[in-house]
Amino acid sequence: MTRLSRIVRGSGGGEEFRLLGRAVLGRKTKEIVRRLDASSIPIIDHENLDRVTAETLVESGVGAVVNARRSTTGTYPNLGPVILARAGVHIVDGVGEAIFERVRTGDEIVVVGDGVYRDGVLLAAGEHLGFEGAERRLRESREAVGVALESFARNTVEFMRREKELLFTTLDVPQEISRRIRGRHVLVVVRGYDYREDLATLGPYLRDVKPFVVAVDGGADALLETGRRPNLVFGDMDSVSARALRTADHVLVHGYAGGEAPGLARVREAGIEGAGVLPAPGLSEDVAILLAEQCGAELIVAVGTHVGLTEFLDKGRKGASSTFLTRLKVGPKLVDAKGVSKLYPTRLSVAHLVGLVAAGLFAVSAVAASSQVVADIFRLLALKLRLLLGI
């Protein structure tokens, strides 16, 4: 089915958005993004839509997003709705969870203004969140960020009391992985903020140093986007593709402290039978860093990890205890690649371009000097140029 997208006249004489597409339902947005394209209309249940998810939705080519919840509640400045609206994606916000009972994935639905229809019947209605409205809510939430910061700091201290054993835990890492890491640089890749820019900037480092690459969940797919593959995929496996899992040398599932590992079933569904389970408290990205440190990594470079308040709140985290404890334990061995692309842009500067042109002219001059025919041609061109310019 091809997507039909057009603007139609509303009853009041104004213009009204209208989009026909195939419904794709997902309680967890990250579980459906790989199934989206320009013919899809995602129906999600995502309060405070985060930046990374919004960017992924834009890349998928969707023209509208229907959210059962509020894409921004004002508790903190989340950028997701602004990113979608700026890209021209029509947001129907807060339609309610009943839509998941009225629509199935694959149904042909129509989004008109702030409503969702099937066969001319209204299934759900919400609020159209346009660019101006999204920006206004973003400004308002920035004024209230102090409350979120105070709560976040309080929760971090409280959670640290429960997770302090993270500082003294010895992880049960398979010997083969430990052996391959010892004495090497380790790159830990998370599909977080600016991961593409940072991976691009680290290109020369990856080619020259050839670090052991640990991908945390969807970080494996992030690597595949750049033509690279992970040595190890680690995490709870809720946002990694089967294809990415099959490209890795090793797969290790992050389990709960008691040993339960729901992600193991997802790995086996992908046809991976030799995956292990590593029980540990804390975030998967933090445990991946601790794993590298325990195995004797010389240096740990982190891409896409969460280091700011907005990033943690975007992921629904109420505190940063495991991240704080991890960095306390690993110390200067950890280098965060976030923002490196902004300090060292990969594009050519004017000086570089001038240097390249000068080198080219020098090479041409050398050839001309060694060939009388070529030299005559260049003198003729120079004469015509002088006549044209009147000099």
N, C-alpha and C positions, 0 to 999 in steps of 0.2 A: 504493500500500500504506500502510495506517495503522500507526502504531507500537503494539505491545502491550508495555506495561511493567507489571510487577507483582512483588510479593514472594511467594515460595513457601517452603514449609517444606522445610528440608534434612533429610538422613537423621538428623542428630543432634538433631532437634527444634527447632533454631534457625531463624531466618529467613534466606533466601538471595535475593540479587538475581537477577532474570531479566529480560532485555530482548530482544525480537525487533525486527530492523531490517534495512535495506538497507546492505550494506557499501560504503564509499567509500574506496578505497586512495589513499595519497599519500606518496611518499618525502619530498616537501617539503610540510609542512602548509599553508603559505600558498597553495599552488596549488589546494587543494581546498576551502578554507573557504567559497567562494561557492556550492558545490554541496551544502552541508550543510543539513539541516533536522531537524525532530523525528523524522522517520522514518529518519534515517541513523545508522549507526555508523561513525565514521571509524577507519580502521586506518592508523596513522602510524609513521614511523621517526624519532623526534625525541628525541634525548638532551638532557637538561636543558631541559624545556619552559619557555619564557619567558612572561612576564606578558602581553604583548600578544597572543600566539597563544592563550593560555588564555582571555583575555577574549573574543576573537573566537569561540572554540569555544562558550563559554557563551551568547553572543548568538545563535548559530545554532540553539540549542534542543536540541542533542544530549543524550541521556541517558547515554551511555557512550562512552569513548574506549579503544581498544586500541592500545598502544604496543609496537612491536617492541623498542625500547630502554628504558633506564631514564629515567623522567621527571625524576629528580633523582639525581645521582651523589655529591653531597656536596662537590664541589670548590668551589662557591660558592653563596650563598643565592638560588636561583631560586624565584620565587613561583608559577610556573605550576601545579604540582600542588595547592598550597593553595587557589588560586582555583577550580580545577575542583571539588575535593572540597567546598569550602564551598558551592558552588552546587548540590551534590547530583549532580554528574556522576560516574558510576562509572568508575574507572580500573583497567584491567587492564594491568599493567606488565611489561615485559621478556619478552614472549612469543617473541621470536626472529624473525629475518628470514625464516625458512621460511614464515611465514604469507603472505608476498607471492606465494609459489608455489602455495599451496593455495586461495587465495581470489581472486576477481575482483570488480571493481567491479560492483555490481548484484546480487550473490548475496544471498540471504536467509539471515542468520546469527542465532544466538542467543547472547547473553552470559549465562552462568550462573556466578555467583560469580567465580572467577578463571580460567574457561575459555571458549573460543570454539567453538561447535558449528555444524554444518550437517547437516540431515537426521538428527539424533541422533548424528552422528559427531564426536568431539573433534578439532578442527583444531589447536589450540594452547592452551597453559596458561601462566600467569604468576603474578604476585602482585597481589592486590587492594590498591591503595594508597588507603586511606581518609583522612579528615581528620586523625585523630590521628597516623597514620603519616607523613603529609606534613608536619605541623607538627613532629614530632620530628626528621625529617631536616633541616628548615629550621633548627632550633635547632643541630643538630650542625654543619651547614655554616657557620653564622655563626662558630663557634669556630675553623674552619679557614681563614677568609677571608684571614688574614695571608699565608699561602702563596700564594694566588691573586694578591694585591696585589703581592707581591715579583716573581712571575713576569711579571705584566702590565707593571710598570715596566721590567723588564729587556728585555722584548720590544719595548716602545715605543722605547727608546733604540736597540736594534739595527735596527728597521725604519726609524727616522729616517735612518740612514746611507744606506739604499737609496732612500728617497723624498724626500731633501732637495731634489731638483730641482723639487719641487712649489712651492717658494718662488719659483722663477725661471721657471717654465713660462708661456708665453703660449698661452692656449687659443684654438683655432680656432673662434670663435663666429660663427655666421651674422650678417651685417650687419643684417638686419631685426630680429633679437632684440636685438642690441647697441644699435640706435637706439631701440628701445622702452623699454629699461631706463635709458638715460643720464639722470641727474638725478632719478630717481624713487626712491621707497621700493620695496624688493623683499621679498616675503614668501616664505620657503622652508618648505614644508610636508612633513614626514616623518610617516608613520603610526607614531609611537612613543609613549612614555609620555605620558599626559595630553593627547593632541592634541585631544580633544573639548572639554575644559574650557578649554584655551588658545584654541582657535578661537572658542568662545562668548564668552570675555572680550574678544577682539579685535574683536568685532562692530562697535562704534562706530568703531574705528580703520579697519576695512575699508570702512565706508560713507563716512567722511569723507575719508580719504586716497586710497583706491582704488589700492593698490600693485600693481605687476606681480607676479603670483603664479606661483611656480615650484613645481610638485609633484614630489617625488621618488618615483618608482614608485607604491606604494599610497597615497601622499599625495594623488593625484588622486581616488581613491575616497573618501578622508576628506573632501575638499572637497565632493564631490557629496552626501555625507550631510548637509551643512549648507546645501545649496541653492546652493552656489557652484561655479564651474568654474575650472580653471587656465588661465593664459595659455600656460604652457610645461610639458610633462611631460618630465622628464629622469631617466635611470637605466638600469639593465640590463634593465628591463621584465619582471622575473620575478614581480612581485606586483601588477600593475595590470590592471584589466579592460579589455576592448576598448571598452566603453561610455565609460569615463573617457578613454581615448585619443582617441576621436572627438569629445569635447567641447572639447579643447584647441585653441588657435590654432596652436601649434607643438609638434612632438615631436622630441626630440633623444636619441639613444641613447648611453649611456656605453660607450665601447669601451676595450679594453686598450691599453696604450702602443704596442703594435705595430700597432694599427689594427683588430684582430679585434673584432667586435661581435655576439655570439650573439643579443642582444636584438632585432636588426634583423629577423630572421625572424619573431619574435612580433608585431612591429609590422605587418609586411606581411600577416600572417594576419588581423589586425584590419581590413584594408582601408586602411591608411594608407600612401600611396605616397611622400609628400613628406618623410619623416623624414630627418634628417641624423644623422651619427655624430661624436661628440666624443671622441677618444682622450685619456685622462689617467690618471695613477696616483691611488690613493687611493679612499676611499669616495665613492659617488655623492652623498651629502648634502654632503660637504665640497667636492666639485668644483662642485656647484650654488652654494655660497656664494662660491667663488672666481670662478665665472662672473659672478655679480652684481657682485662687487667690480671685476673687470677691465672690465666694461661701464660703469662709472661710476655705480653706484647710490649715492644719497645716504645711505641707511640700509638695513640688511639685518636683517629680523626673522625669527628661526628658531623654528619650531613642531615639537615632537616629535623634535628631534635628540638624539643620544646624548652625554651629558656625564658620566655616572657609571660607576663600575667595573661595577656589576651590569648596567647597560644594555649595555655593550660585551660582557660575557661572555654575556649573554642572546643576543646576535647572533652568538656564536661567534668574536668577535674576540680575538686574543691580545695586541693592543697598540692604542694610540691615536695612532700616529704622524701619520697624515694629518690627524686632527682637531686635534692639537696644533699642527702646522705651519700649518694653515688659520687658526686663531685667532691665531697669531703674526703672520701676514701681514695679515689683515683688521683686527685691532685693534679700536678702539672703534666702528668702523662697524657691528659686529655686536651685535645685542641678542637675547638668548635669552628667548623668551616662556614657557619652561617654569616652572610654578609661579605664574604671574601670577594664575591663577584662584583660587589659595589666598590670595593677598594681597588681591585685590580681588574678593570673591564677588559674583555677579550677583544673588543673591536680595535681596529687600527687607529692610531692617533694621526694628526696632521703631520707631525714630524716623521712618523714611519712612512707615510705616503710620499712625502718629499724625498726621503731617502731612497725609496724604491724607484721613483721616477729618475732621480739623479743616477742611480746605478744602471738603470736601463739606458739612459742617454750616453753614459760612459761606454757601455758595451757596444751600442750602435756606432759611436764615434770610433771605437777601436776597429770595428769591422770596416768602416768607411775608409779609415786611414790605410788599411791593408789592401784595399781594392780600388784601383783607379776608376773603374766603371761606376762602382757604388759612390765614390767620392764625387764624380761628375754629376750623378743624379741628385745628390744632396745639395751641391752648389746651385744646380738649376732650380730646385725647390726653394732654396733660400732666396734666390734672385726674384722668383715669382712672389714670394711672401713680402719682400721689400717693396716691390712695385704695387702690390695690393694695399699695403699699409701706407704707402707714400713716404717711405724713409730711405 
